[in-house]
Amino acid sequence: MNRRRLMLGLLGLMVTSKEALADAGGASFRVASHKRKRRKIVQKSQYRGKQIVAYKTSEKPGTIIVNTRERALYFVLRGRRAIRYGVGVGRQGFTWKGTANVQRKAKWPAWYPPETMRRRELRKNGRRLPKVMKGGIKNPLGARALYLYRGGRDTLYRIHGTNNPGSIGRAASSGCVRLLNEEIVDLHNRVRIGAKVIVI
């Protein structure tokens, strides 16, 4: 008889414990959730891809016009049309405007961070940039690059791909113009050496 009472008492204690946990709002699950790894938040761009658009300009076909306010690059076509690509542009303090020419084109370009950038990154973020990074999927210049010159001199600005799609439509670069990798490949195939580039 005593044994039966003991078993009933234990069963009642188990039921009471479960009810207490339920009343606590699932506290046991909250504790477990703290042990989960935090997911990395990846910025998503609202950009939906290049388009052929109506575009009125006096510039000849083959010209590139970058509108930094719109975060758009226009490759001028015949018949008052252009291909509009979404871009990332220079962040505050790194913006520029003017005219240049495409002097060189590269596939999977190597990256040579300027000395001023390397010093700045080390001073501000404690990050030591390499003197050169070979081309590849992890390279900040992406799949292709167009090198901009003015008066025969390298401006150090590029129109290039990016391995960070979330930066399209944002002011995030050190002055270069970024496109999605698949779209810089498309632009690279269209642009000729000597093409005029206007940044407004």
Contacts in CASP RR format, 6 or more apart in sequence:
PFRMAT RR
TARGET T0000
AUTHOR 0000-0000-0000
METHOD contacts of the structure
MODEL  1
MNRRRLMLGLLGLMVTSKEALADAGGASFRVASHKRKRRKIVQKSQYRGK
QIVAYKTSEKPGTIIVNTRERALYFVLRGRRAIRYGVGVGRQGFTWKGTA
NVQRKAKWPAWYPPETMRRRELRKNGRRLPKVMKGGIKNPLGARALYLYR
GGRDTLYRIHGTNNPGSIGRAASSGCVRLLNEEIVDLHNRVRIGAKVIVI
21 27 0 8 1.000
21 28 0 8 1.000
42 166 0 8 1.000
43 166 0 8 1.000
43 167 0 8 1.000
44 166 0 8 1.000
45 165 0 8 1.000
45 166 0 8 1.000
45 167 0 8 1.000
45 168 0 8 1.000
45 169 0 8 1.000
45 170 0 8 1.000
46 169 0 8 1.000
47 86 0 8 1.000
47 165 0 8 1.000
47 168 0 8 1.000
47 169 0 8 1.000
47 180 0 8 1.000
49 85 0 8 1.000
49 86 0 8 1.000
49 180 0 8 1.000
49 183 0 8 1.000
50 83 0 8 1.000
50 84 0 8 1.000
50 85 0 8 1.000
50 86 0 8 1.000
50 183 0 8 1.000
50 186 0 8 1.000
51 83 0 8 1.000
51 84 0 8 1.000
52 77 0 8 1.000
52 81 0 8 1.000
52 82 0 8 1.000
52 83 0 8 1.000
52 84 0 8 1.000
53 74 0 8 1.000
53 81 0 8 1.000
53 82 0 8 1.000
53 83 0 8 1.000
53 84 0 8 1.000
54 80 0 8 1.000
54 81 0 8 1.000
55 74 0 8 1.000
55 76 0 8 1.000
55 77 0 8 1.000
55 80 0 8 1.000
55 81 0 8 1.000
55 82 0 8 1.000
55 84 0 8 1.000
56 80 0 8 1.000
57 63 0 8 1.000
57 65 0 8 1.000
57 74 0 8 1.000
57 76 0 8 1.000
57 80 0 8 1.000
57 82 0 8 1.000
59 65 0 8 1.000
59 76 0 8 1.000
59 196 0 8 1.000
59 198 0 8 1.000
60 76 0 8 1.000
61 76 0 8 1.000
61 77 0 8 1.000
61 78 0 8 1.000
62 75 0 8 1.000
62 76 0 8 1.000
62 77 0 8 1.000
62 190 0 8 1.000
62 191 0 8 1.000
62 192 0 8 1.000
62 195 0 8 1.000
62 196 0 8 1.000
63 75 0 8 1.000
63 76 0 8 1.000
63 195 0 8 1.000
63 196 0 8 1.000
63 197 0 8 1.000
63 198 0 8 1.000
64 73 0 8 1.000
64 74 0 8 1.000
64 75 0 8 1.000
64 76 0 8 1.000
64 102 0 8 1.000
64 159 0 8 1.000
64 187 0 8 1.000
64 191 0 8 1.000
64 195 0 8 1.000
64 196 0 8 1.000
64 197 0 8 1.000
64 198 0 8 1.000
65 73 0 8 1.000
65 74 0 8 1.000
65 76 0 8 1.000
65 82 0 8 1.000
65 197 0 8 1.000
65 198 0 8 1.000
65 200 0 8 1.000
66 72 0 8 1.000
66 73 0 8 1.000
66 74 0 8 1.000
66 87 0 8 1.000
66 89 0 8 1.000
66 159 0 8 1.000
66 177 0 8 1.000
66 197 0 8 1.000
66 198 0 8 1.000
66 199 0 8 1.000
66 200 0 8 1.000
67 73 0 8 1.000
67 74 0 8 1.000
67 200 0 8 1.000
68 89 0 8 1.000
68 90 0 8 1.000
68 95 0 8 1.000
68 97 0 8 1.000
68 171 0 8 1.000
68 199 0 8 1.000
68 200 0 8 1.000
69 200 0 8 1.000
71 86 0 8 1.000
71 87 0 8 1.000
71 88 0 8 1.000
71 89 0 8 1.000
71 168 0 8 1.000
71 169 0 8 1.000
71 170 0 8 1.000
71 171 0 8 1.000
72 84 0 8 1.000
72 85 0 8 1.000
72 86 0 8 1.000
72 87 0 8 1.000
73 84 0 8 1.000
73 85 0 8 1.000
73 86 0 8 1.000
73 87 0 8 1.000
73 159 0 8 1.000
73 177 0 8 1.000
73 179 0 8 1.000
73 187 0 8 1.000
74 82 0 8 1.000
74 83 0 8 1.000
74 84 0 8 1.000
74 85 0 8 1.000
75 82 0 8 1.000
75 83 0 8 1.000
75 85 0 8 1.000
75 187 0 8 1.000
75 190 0 8 1.000
75 191 0 8 1.000
76 82 0 8 1.000
77 83 0 8 1.000
83 187 0 8 1.000
83 190 0 8 1.000
85 179 0 8 1.000
85 180 0 8 1.000
85 183 0 8 1.000
85 187 0 8 1.000
86 168 0 8 1.000
86 169 0 8 1.000
86 179 0 8 1.000
86 180 0 8 1.000
86 183 0 8 1.000
87 168 0 8 1.000
87 169 0 8 1.000
87 177 0 8 1.000
87 178 0 8 1.000
87 179 0 8 1.000
88 162 0 8 1.000
88 167 0 8 1.000
88 168 0 8 1.000
88 169 0 8 1.000
88 170 0 8 1.000
88 171 0 8 1.000
88 172 0 8 1.000
88 173 0 8 1.000
88 177 0 8 1.000
88 178 0 8 1.000
88 179 0 8 1.000
89 95 0 8 1.000
89 169 0 8 1.000
89 170 0 8 1.000
89 171 0 8 1.000
89 172 0 8 1.000
89 173 0 8 1.000
89 175 0 8 1.000
89 177 0 8 1.000
89 178 0 8 1.000
90 171 0 8 1.000
90 172 0 8 1.000
90 173 0 8 1.000
90 174 0 8 1.000
90 175 0 8 1.000
90 176 0 8 1.000
90 177 0 8 1.000
91 171 0 8 1.000
91 172 0 8 1.000
91 173 0 8 1.000
91 174 0 8 1.000
91 175 0 8 1.000
92 171 0 8 1.000
94 173 0 8 1.000
94 174 0 8 1.000
94 175 0 8 1.000
95 171 0 8 1.000
95 175 0 8 1.000
96 157 0 8 1.000
96 175 0 8 1.000
96 199 0 8 1.000
97 199 0 8 1.000
97 200 0 8 1.000
98 198 0 8 1.000
98 199 0 8 1.000
98 200 0 8 1.000
99 150 0 8 1.000
99 196 0 8 1.000
99 197 0 8 1.000
99 198 0 8 1.000
99 199 0 8 1.000
100 148 0 8 1.000
100 149 0 8 1.000
100 150 0 8 1.000
100 155 0 8 1.000
100 157 0 8 1.000
100 196 0 8 1.000
100 197 0 8 1.000
100 199 0 8 1.000
101 148 0 8 1.000
101 149 0 8 1.000
101 150 0 8 1.000
101 151 0 8 1.000
101 194 0 8 1.000
101 195 0 8 1.000
101 196 0 8 1.000
101 197 0 8 1.000
102 146 0 8 1.000
102 147 0 8 1.000
102 148 0 8 1.000
102 149 0 8 1.000
102 159 0 8 1.000
102 191 0 8 1.000
102 192 0 8 1.000
102 193 0 8 1.000
102 194 0 8 1.000
102 195 0 8 1.000
102 197 0 8 1.000
103 147 0 8 1.000
103 148 0 8 1.000
103 149 0 8 1.000
103 152 0 8 1.000
103 154 0 8 1.000
103 193 0 8 1.000
103 194 0 8 1.000
104 146 0 8 1.000
104 147 0 8 1.000
104 149 0 8 1.000
104 193 0 8 1.000
105 144 0 8 1.000
105 145 0 8 1.000
105 146 0 8 1.000
105 147 0 8 1.000
105 188 0 8 1.000
105 191 0 8 1.000
105 193 0 8 1.000
106 144 0 8 1.000
106 145 0 8 1.000
106 147 0 8 1.000
107 143 0 8 1.000
107 144 0 8 1.000
107 188 0 8 1.000
108 135 0 8 1.000
108 136 0 8 1.000
108 139 0 8 1.000
108 142 0 8 1.000
108 143 0 8 1.000
108 144 0 8 1.000
109 135 0 8 1.000
109 139 0 8 1.000
109 141 0 8 1.000
109 142 0 8 1.000
109 144 0 8 1.000
109 145 0 8 1.000
109 160 0 8 1.000
110 132 0 8 1.000
110 133 0 8 1.000
110 134 0 8 1.000
110 135 0 8 1.000
110 139 0 8 1.000
110 141 0 8 1.000
111 132 0 8 1.000
111 133 0 8 1.000
111 135 0 8 1.000
111 139 0 8 1.000
111 140 0 8 1.000
111 141 0 8 1.000
112 131 0 8 1.000
112 132 0 8 1.000
113 121 0 8 1.000
113 129 0 8 1.000
113 130 0 8 1.000
113 131 0 8 1.000
113 133 0 8 1.000
114 156 0 8 1.000
117 129 0 8 1.000
117 174 0 8 1.000
118 128 0 8 1.000
118 129 0 8 1.000
118 131 0 8 1.000
121 127 0 8 1.000
121 128 0 8 1.000
121 129 0 8 1.000
122 128 0 8 1.000
122 129 0 8 1.000
133 139 0 8 1.000
133 140 0 8 1.000
135 141 0 8 1.000
135 142 0 8 1.000
136 142 0 8 1.000
137 163 0 8 1.000
138 163 0 8 1.000
139 163 0 8 1.000
140 160 0 8 1.000
140 162 0 8 1.000
140 163 0 8 1.000
141 158 0 8 1.000
141 160 0 8 1.000
141 161 0 8 1.000
142 160 0 8 1.000
142 161 0 8 1.000
142 162 0 8 1.000
142 163 0 8 1.000
142 181 0 8 1.000
142 184 0 8 1.000
143 161 0 8 1.000
143 181 0 8 1.000
143 182 0 8 1.000
143 184 0 8 1.000
143 185 0 8 1.000
144 160 0 8 1.000
144 161 0 8 1.000
144 181 0 8 1.000
144 184 0 8 1.000
144 185 0 8 1.000
144 187 0 8 1.000
144 188 0 8 1.000
145 158 0 8 1.000
145 159 0 8 1.000
145 160 0 8 1.000
145 161 0 8 1.000
145 184 0 8 1.000
146 158 0 8 1.000
146 159 0 8 1.000
146 160 0 8 1.000
146 187 0 8 1.000
146 188 0 8 1.000
146 191 0 8 1.000
146 197 0 8 1.000
147 154 0 8 1.000
147 158 0 8 1.000
148 154 0 8 1.000
148 155 0 8 1.000
148 157 0 8 1.000
148 158 0 8 1.000
148 159 0 8 1.000
148 197 0 8 1.000
149 155 0 8 1.000
157 175 0 8 1.000
157 176 0 8 1.000
157 177 0 8 1.000
158 176 0 8 1.000
158 177 0 8 1.000
159 176 0 8 1.000
159 177 0 8 1.000
159 179 0 8 1.000
159 184 0 8 1.000
159 187 0 8 1.000
159 197 0 8 1.000
160 176 0 8 1.000
160 177 0 8 1.000
160 178 0 8 1.000
160 179 0 8 1.000
160 184 0 8 1.000
161 178 0 8 1.000
161 179 0 8 1.000
161 180 0 8 1.000
161 181 0 8 1.000
161 183 0 8 1.000
161 184 0 8 1.000
162 168 0 8 1.000
162 178 0 8 1.000
162 179 0 8 1.000
162 180 0 8 1.000
162 181 0 8 1.000
163 181 0 8 1.000
164 172 0 8 1.000
164 178 0 8 1.000
165 180 0 8 1.000
167 173 0 8 1.000
167 178 0 8 1.000
168 178 0 8 1.000
168 179 0 8 1.000
168 180 0 8 1.000
172 178 0 8 1.000
177 199 0 8 1.000
179 187 0 8 1.000
END
